[in-house]
Structures are given as structure tokens and as C-alpha cells.
Amino acid sequence: MRYRITHITRYRYPAKVHGSLNELRLKPRATPLQRLHAFQINVVPQASYLAAYQDAFGNPASILGIQEAHREWSVTTVSEVGRVMVEAELPFDPPLSLAEVREHLRGDCRPAALEARGFSQASPLLPELSDLLQRVGLTVDPEQGVEALGLQLSRFIFDEFAYRPGQTEVSTPLSDVVARRVGVCQDFAHLAIACSRTLGIPARYVSGYLETLPPPGRPRLVGADATHAWFALYDPIRGWLEFDPTNDTVPDQRYVTLAWGRDYGDVAPIRGVVRGSGAKHTLMVSVDVQRIEGTSAQDA
């Protein structure tokens, strides 16, 4: 299955700014289930500096500089991504309990486990909240496995929290989301991650896209036509398992991964600084995810 994703971001400022420097994470990363076949980026006004690199989490990233004075600028990316169809897995042996997972991680020196342990600690947007489970009213069975925990968190957040755009911002503390019981996909991923880390289970934030048009007979998923967010938990036997609490589903071939990190701050699509009065800028974002046929594009 192949998708063409067009992502347009436009900034407008109340007065001319005299240059800007931005960090971009708009190029989908390669994963075992995902291959990037083509990628194009167009910046208006033309970038004076554009350099690609790989960040600490293995995500493709770029530094973009615009030197000329401008009142607006835009970046358009077009990605062509192939996704492997997700098939049902054969049942594994009885899963490790959450306590067994924690014990296993303490003595596991494999690179994957060492990396996963970095996702079990508090992060800049998700400080430690030792009483978080009590605050949300969630009881977790310590004998269940990682997959069961992910499914429980996904269902609980879907049932107990209302999806309401415009009620929260990136800077909204998780404690406010918990108190008000409203948010968007970013907040719900953060909540699931924080709950998992409270239990000592590594959890990471995943940003990406959802297919715009659902398969025949399936309902449209919240998050289409925009960037989306979900979470992943680390199981020492099965690796990283993904869950989408906004839609109470397990991500499949309709999900395209952009980047992952400890929280939103590690994977923000665009962040930067300007020289001038750009504080009260307006932002327009447009995302189109289109399923396509054929394999005409060259590998990126």
C-alpha cells in the first residue's frame, strides 16, 4: 500500500521579520513496516540554508534558514510512503507480567533494551506524577502484559476523555488535561505515556498521519487531514507495540509514522525563532493523505 502525503505549513506575521531559523521534522522515517520512496520539500521565500541530519532518536530532521525580510513563509513537503499490510500475529507464549517486564529491563543489556530504558523516565513535557493513576481513576492489574496495558489505556482514555480541539495547547500541563478530561490526540498520547512510565514501562510518543479516506464501509477516523499522534510501549519479547487512544484502535497500514521521541517536544513538525515581531503570528496547516497506485517514484 502506497500513499502520497502533501503537508503545507504557512506562517504569517503582523509585520516584517528579518529572518528566521527553524528545525523541521517533516520527512517520514523508515521503519520495519514503512519505506520512504520519495520526498520533496519546497520553501517560499527560498531558503538561504537547508541542511538535513538525523536526530538523537533516529528521526530525519532539517535546519532551515531564511535570511530575507518577509511577512509570511511556507514549507510544502510531498512524501511518497509504502506501508506493509499489518497481518494478525500468531499467539505468543504467555506474556511477561508488568513486574516481570520491569525486572527483565533491569538486567537486559541489549541495545534495544538500553534504548527503551531512556523512554521510562520523565521528560520535559511529562514530569513525573507519582499519583497519576489515582488522579485519573485507573486501576491496573500488575499481572497483565504490556499489550494488555496498552489496550486498557487506549480504551480508558477513549471512554473517559472528550476529544475537543482548541481546548488545550502544547504548553497545557498534563495535570490540566486530567482535571478537565478534554484534549486532542497529542494530550491523549501524553497521558498514556505518563501512565505507563508511572508503572515503569517504557513509552514513546509517535507523530504521523492517518489516511484521509477510510476503507469502504469503515468510519472516518479522528485525526485525518492533520498530523496525528499515538503512543508505543516496549515489550522485551515483542518490541515496540503501538496504540491510538484517540480512536481506541491499534495502528495499522493506514498510519504513516513521521517521528518518535519522549514527548511532543522531541518531534514537533516545525519549531524555530524569528528576528522581529513574530510573536503573534498566524499558522495554517493543510495535510492530504492520498492512497496511490504504482511504483513510479524512485527511492529517497
C-alpha positions as CSV (number, residue, x, y, z in Angstrom):
1,M,0.0,0.0,0.0
2,R,1.4,3.4,-1.0
3,Y,0.5,6.9,0.0
4,R,1.3,10.4,-1.3
5,I,1.2,12.9,1.6
6,T,1.2,16.7,0.9
7,H,1.8,18.7,4.0
8,I,1.6,22.5,3.7
9,T,2.5,24.9,6.6
10,R,2.2,28.7,6.3
11,Y,3.2,31.3,8.8
12,R,2.0,34.9,8.7
13,Y,3.4,37.7,10.8
14,P,1.9,41.1,11.8
15,A,4.9,42.9,10.5
16,K,8.1,42.0,8.5
17,V,10.5,39.8,10.2
18,H,14.2,39.9,9.2
19,G,15.0,36.3,9.0
20,S,14.1,33.0,10.7
21,L,15.8,29.8,11.7
22,N,13.7,26.6,12.0
23,E,14.1,23.0,12.8
24,L,11.9,20.6,10.7
25,R,10.7,17.1,11.2
26,L,8.5,16.7,8.1
27,K,10.2,13.7,6.4
28,P,8.7,10.3,7.3
29,R,11.2,7.9,8.8
30,A,11.9,4.4,7.7
31,T,10.6,1.6,9.9
32,P,10.3,-2.1,9.6
33,L,6.7,-1.6,8.3
34,Q,7.3,1.6,6.3
35,R,9.5,2.7,3.4
36,L,10.1,6.2,2.1
37,H,10.1,6.1,-1.7
38,A,10.3,9.8,-2.5
39,F,10.5,13.1,-0.7
40,Q,10.4,16.7,-1.9
41,I,10.5,20.0,0.0
42,N,9.7,23.5,-1.2
43,V,10.2,26.7,0.8
44,V,8.9,30.1,-0.1
45,P,10.7,32.5,0.1
46,Q,13.7,30.4,-0.9
47,A,15.7,29.1,2.0
48,S,19.2,30.5,2.3
49,Y,20.2,27.5,4.3
50,L,18.8,24.0,4.4
51,A,20.7,21.1,5.9
52,A,19.5,17.6,6.7
53,Y,20.6,15.5,9.7
54,Q,19.4,12.6,11.9
55,D,18.4,13.5,15.5
56,A,19.1,11.6,18.7
57,F,16.1,9.3,18.2
58,G,16.9,8.4,14.6
59,N,14.3,10.8,13.0
60,P,15.1,12.6,9.8
61,A,15.4,16.4,10.6
62,S,16.5,19.6,8.9
63,I,17.7,23.0,9.8
64,L,16.1,25.7,7.6
65,G,17.2,29.3,7.5
66,I,15.6,32.3,5.7
67,Q,17.6,35.5,5.6
68,E,15.5,37.9,3.6
69,A,12.8,40.0,5.3
70,H,9.3,38.6,4.9
71,R,5.8,38.8,6.4
72,E,5.0,35.1,5.6
73,W,6.7,32.0,4.7
74,S,5.6,28.5,3.8
75,V,7.0,25.0,3.5
76,T,5.4,22.3,1.4
77,T,6.5,18.7,1.6
78,V,5.4,15.8,-0.6
79,S,6.2,12.3,0.6
80,E,5.6,9.0,-1.1
81,V,5.5,6.2,1.5
82,G,5.0,2.5,1.2
83,R,3.3,0.7,4.1
84,V,3.4,-3.0,4.7
85,M,0.0,-4.6,5.4
86,V,-0.4,-5.5,9.0
87,E,-1.3,-9.1,9.5
88,A,-2.7,-10.8,12.6
89,E,0.1,-12.4,14.6
90,L,0.2,-15.9,16.0
91,P,-0.2,-16.0,19.8
92,F,3.0,-15.8,21.7
93,D,3.8,-17.7,24.9
94,P,2.1,-16.2,28.0
95,P,3.2,-12.6,28.2
96,L,5.5,-11.3,30.8
97,S,3.7,-9.5,33.6
98,L,4.4,-5.8,34.2
99,A,6.6,-6.7,37.2
100,E,8.5,-9.3,35.1
101,V,9.0,-6.7,32.4
102,R,10.5,-4.2,34.8
103,E,12.8,-6.9,36.2
104,H,13.8,-8.0,32.7
105,L,14.7,-4.5,31.7
106,R,16.9,-4.0,34.7
107,G,19.2,-6.8,33.5
108,D,18.8,-6.6,29.7
109,C,21.9,-5.1,28.1
110,R,20.8,-5.5,24.5
111,P,20.9,-2.2,22.5
112,A,17.1,-2.2,22.1
113,A,16.5,-2.5,25.8
114,L,19.1,0.1,26.7
115,E,17.5,2.5,24.3
116,A,14.0,1.6,25.7
117,R,15.1,2.4,29.3
118,G,15.5,6.0,28.1
119,F,11.8,6.2,27.5
120,S,10.9,5.1,31.0
121,Q,11.9,8.4,32.7
122,A,10.2,11.8,33.0
123,S,10.7,14.1,30.0
124,P,10.5,17.9,29.5
125,L,6.7,17.9,28.8
126,L,5.9,15.0,31.0
127,P,7.3,15.5,34.5
128,E,6.8,12.6,37.0
129,L,3.4,12.4,38.6
130,S,3.5,9.6,41.1
131,D,-0.2,9.8,41.8
132,L,-1.3,10.0,38.2
133,L,-3.2,6.7,38.1
134,Q,-5.1,7.7,41.2
135,R,-5.9,11.1,39.7
136,V,-7.4,9.6,36.6
137,G,-9.1,6.8,38.5
138,L,-7.4,3.9,36.7
139,T,-6.7,0.6,38.3
140,V,-4.1,-1.6,36.6
141,D,-3.7,-5.3,37.0
142,P,0.0,-6.0,37.7
143,E,-0.3,-9.5,36.3
144,Q,-1.2,-8.3,32.8
145,G,1.3,-7.9,30.0
146,V,2.4,-4.8,28.0
147,E,-0.1,-5.3,25.2
148,A,-3.0,-5.6,27.6
149,L,-1.8,-2.4,29.4
150,G,-1.7,-0.5,26.1
151,L,-5.2,-1.7,25.1
152,Q,-6.5,-0.8,28.6
153,L,-5.0,2.7,28.5
154,S,-6.3,3.2,24.9
155,R,-9.9,2.2,25.9
156,F,-9.9,4.1,29.2
157,I,-8.8,7.4,27.6
158,F,-11.2,6.9,24.7
159,D,-14.1,6.3,27.1
160,E,-13.2,8.9,29.8
161,F,-11.8,11.9,27.9
162,A,-13.5,14.0,25.3
163,Y,-11.8,15.0,22.1
164,R,-12.2,18.7,21.8
165,P,-9.9,20.7,19.6
166,G,-9.0,24.2,20.7
167,Q,-9.3,23.4,24.4
168,T,-5.6,22.7,25.0
169,E,-2.2,23.9,23.7
170,V,1.3,22.3,23.5
171,S,2.1,24.1,26.8
172,T,-1.0,22.9,28.6
173,P,0.2,20.8,31.6
174,L,-0.9,17.2,31.8
175,S,-2.5,17.9,35.2
176,D,-4.9,20.3,33.5
177,V,-5.8,17.7,30.9
178,V,-6.5,15.2,33.6
179,A,-8.6,17.7,35.6
180,R,-10.7,18.9,32.7
181,R,-10.9,15.5,30.9
182,V,-10.6,17.0,27.5
183,G,-7.9,17.3,24.9
184,V,-6.7,16.2,21.5
185,C,-4.6,13.3,20.2
186,Q,-1.4,14.9,21.5
187,D,-2.8,15.1,25.0
188,F,-4.1,11.6,24.9
189,A,-0.8,10.2,23.8
190,H,0.9,12.1,26.5
191,L,-1.5,10.8,29.2
192,A,-1.0,7.2,28.1
193,I,2.8,7.6,28.1
194,A,2.8,9.2,31.5
195,C,0.6,6.5,33.0
196,S,2.9,3.8,31.5
197,R,6.1,5.4,32.9
198,T,4.5,5.6,36.3
199,L,4.3,1.8,36.1
200,G,7.9,1.6,35.0
201,I,7.1,0.6,31.4
202,P,9.0,2.5,28.6
203,A,6.7,4.5,26.4
204,R,7.3,6.8,23.5
205,Y,5.4,9.5,21.6
206,V,4.7,8.8,17.9
207,S,3.7,11.5,15.4
208,G,2.5,10.9,11.9
209,Y,-0.5,10.8,9.6
210,L,-3.8,8.9,9.0
211,E,-5.2,8.0,5.6
212,T,-7.6,10.7,4.6
213,L,-10.3,8.4,3.1
214,P,-11.2,5.3,5.2
215,P,-11.5,1.9,3.6
216,P,-15.0,1.1,2.2
217,G,-17.5,0.6,5.0
218,R,-15.2,1.9,7.7
219,P,-15.9,5.2,9.6
220,R,-13.6,8.2,9.1
221,L,-11.0,8.3,11.9
222,V,-10.4,11.4,14.0
223,G,-7.1,12.9,13.0
224,A,-7.4,12.6,9.3
225,D,-6.3,15.6,7.3
226,A,-3.9,16.7,10.0
227,T,-0.9,15.4,11.8
228,H,-1.8,12.7,14.3
229,A,-0.2,11.3,17.5
230,W,-0.3,8.0,19.2
231,F,1.9,6.1,21.7
232,A,4.0,2.9,21.8
233,L,5.0,0.7,24.7
234,Y,8.1,-1.5,24.9
235,D,7.7,-5.2,25.4
236,P,11.1,-7.1,25.9
237,I,9.8,-10.0,23.9
238,R,7.8,-8.4,21.1
239,G,9.5,-5.0,20.9
240,W,7.5,-1.7,20.5
241,L,3.7,-2.0,20.4
242,E,1.6,0.9,19.1
243,F,-1.8,2.1,20.3
244,D,-4.1,5.0,19.3
245,P,-6.2,6.2,22.3
246,T,-7.9,8.9,20.2
247,N,-9.6,6.3,18.2
248,D,-9.2,3.3,20.5
249,T,-7.5,1.3,17.9
250,V,-4.2,-0.4,17.1
251,P,-2.3,1.5,14.3
252,D,-2.3,-0.4,11.0
253,Q,-1.3,0.3,7.4
254,R,-3.4,3.5,7.4
255,Y,-0.9,5.1,9.8
256,V,2.3,6.7,8.5
257,T,5.0,7.5,11.0
258,L,6.8,10.8,10.9
259,A,8.9,10.7,14.0
260,W,9.1,9.4,17.6
261,G,10.5,10.7,20.8
262,R,9.9,11.1,24.6
263,D,7.1,13.6,24.1
264,Y,5.8,16.1,21.6
265,G,8.7,18.4,22.2
266,D,11.1,15.9,20.6
267,V,9.0,15.5,17.4
268,A,7.4,18.9,16.7
269,P,7.0,19.2,12.9
270,I,8.4,22.8,12.9
271,R,9.8,25.0,15.6
272,G,12.1,28.0,15.4
273,V,12.9,31.6,16.1
274,V,12.5,34.8,14.1
275,R,14.2,38.2,14.1
276,G,11.4,40.7,14.5
277,S,7.8,40.9,15.8
278,G,6.7,37.4,15.0
279,A,5.2,36.5,18.4
280,K,1.6,36.9,17.3
281,H,1.9,35.0,14.1
282,T,-0.9,33.1,12.5
283,L,-0.4,29.5,11.4
284,M,-2.2,27.5,8.7
285,V,-1.6,23.8,8.2
286,S,-3.0,21.6,5.5
287,V,-2.4,17.8,5.2
288,D,-3.7,15.5,2.5
289,V,-3.0,11.8,2.6
290,Q,-3.9,10.1,-0.7
291,R,-3.7,6.4,-1.5
292,I,-2.0,5.9,-4.8
293,E,-1.2,3.0,-7.2
294,G,2.0,2.0,-8.9
295,T,5.7,2.3,-8.0
296,S,7.0,5.0,-10.3
297,A,8.8,7.1,-7.7
298,Q,12.5,6.5,-7.0
299,D,13.7,5.6,-3.6
300,A,14.7,8.6,-1.5
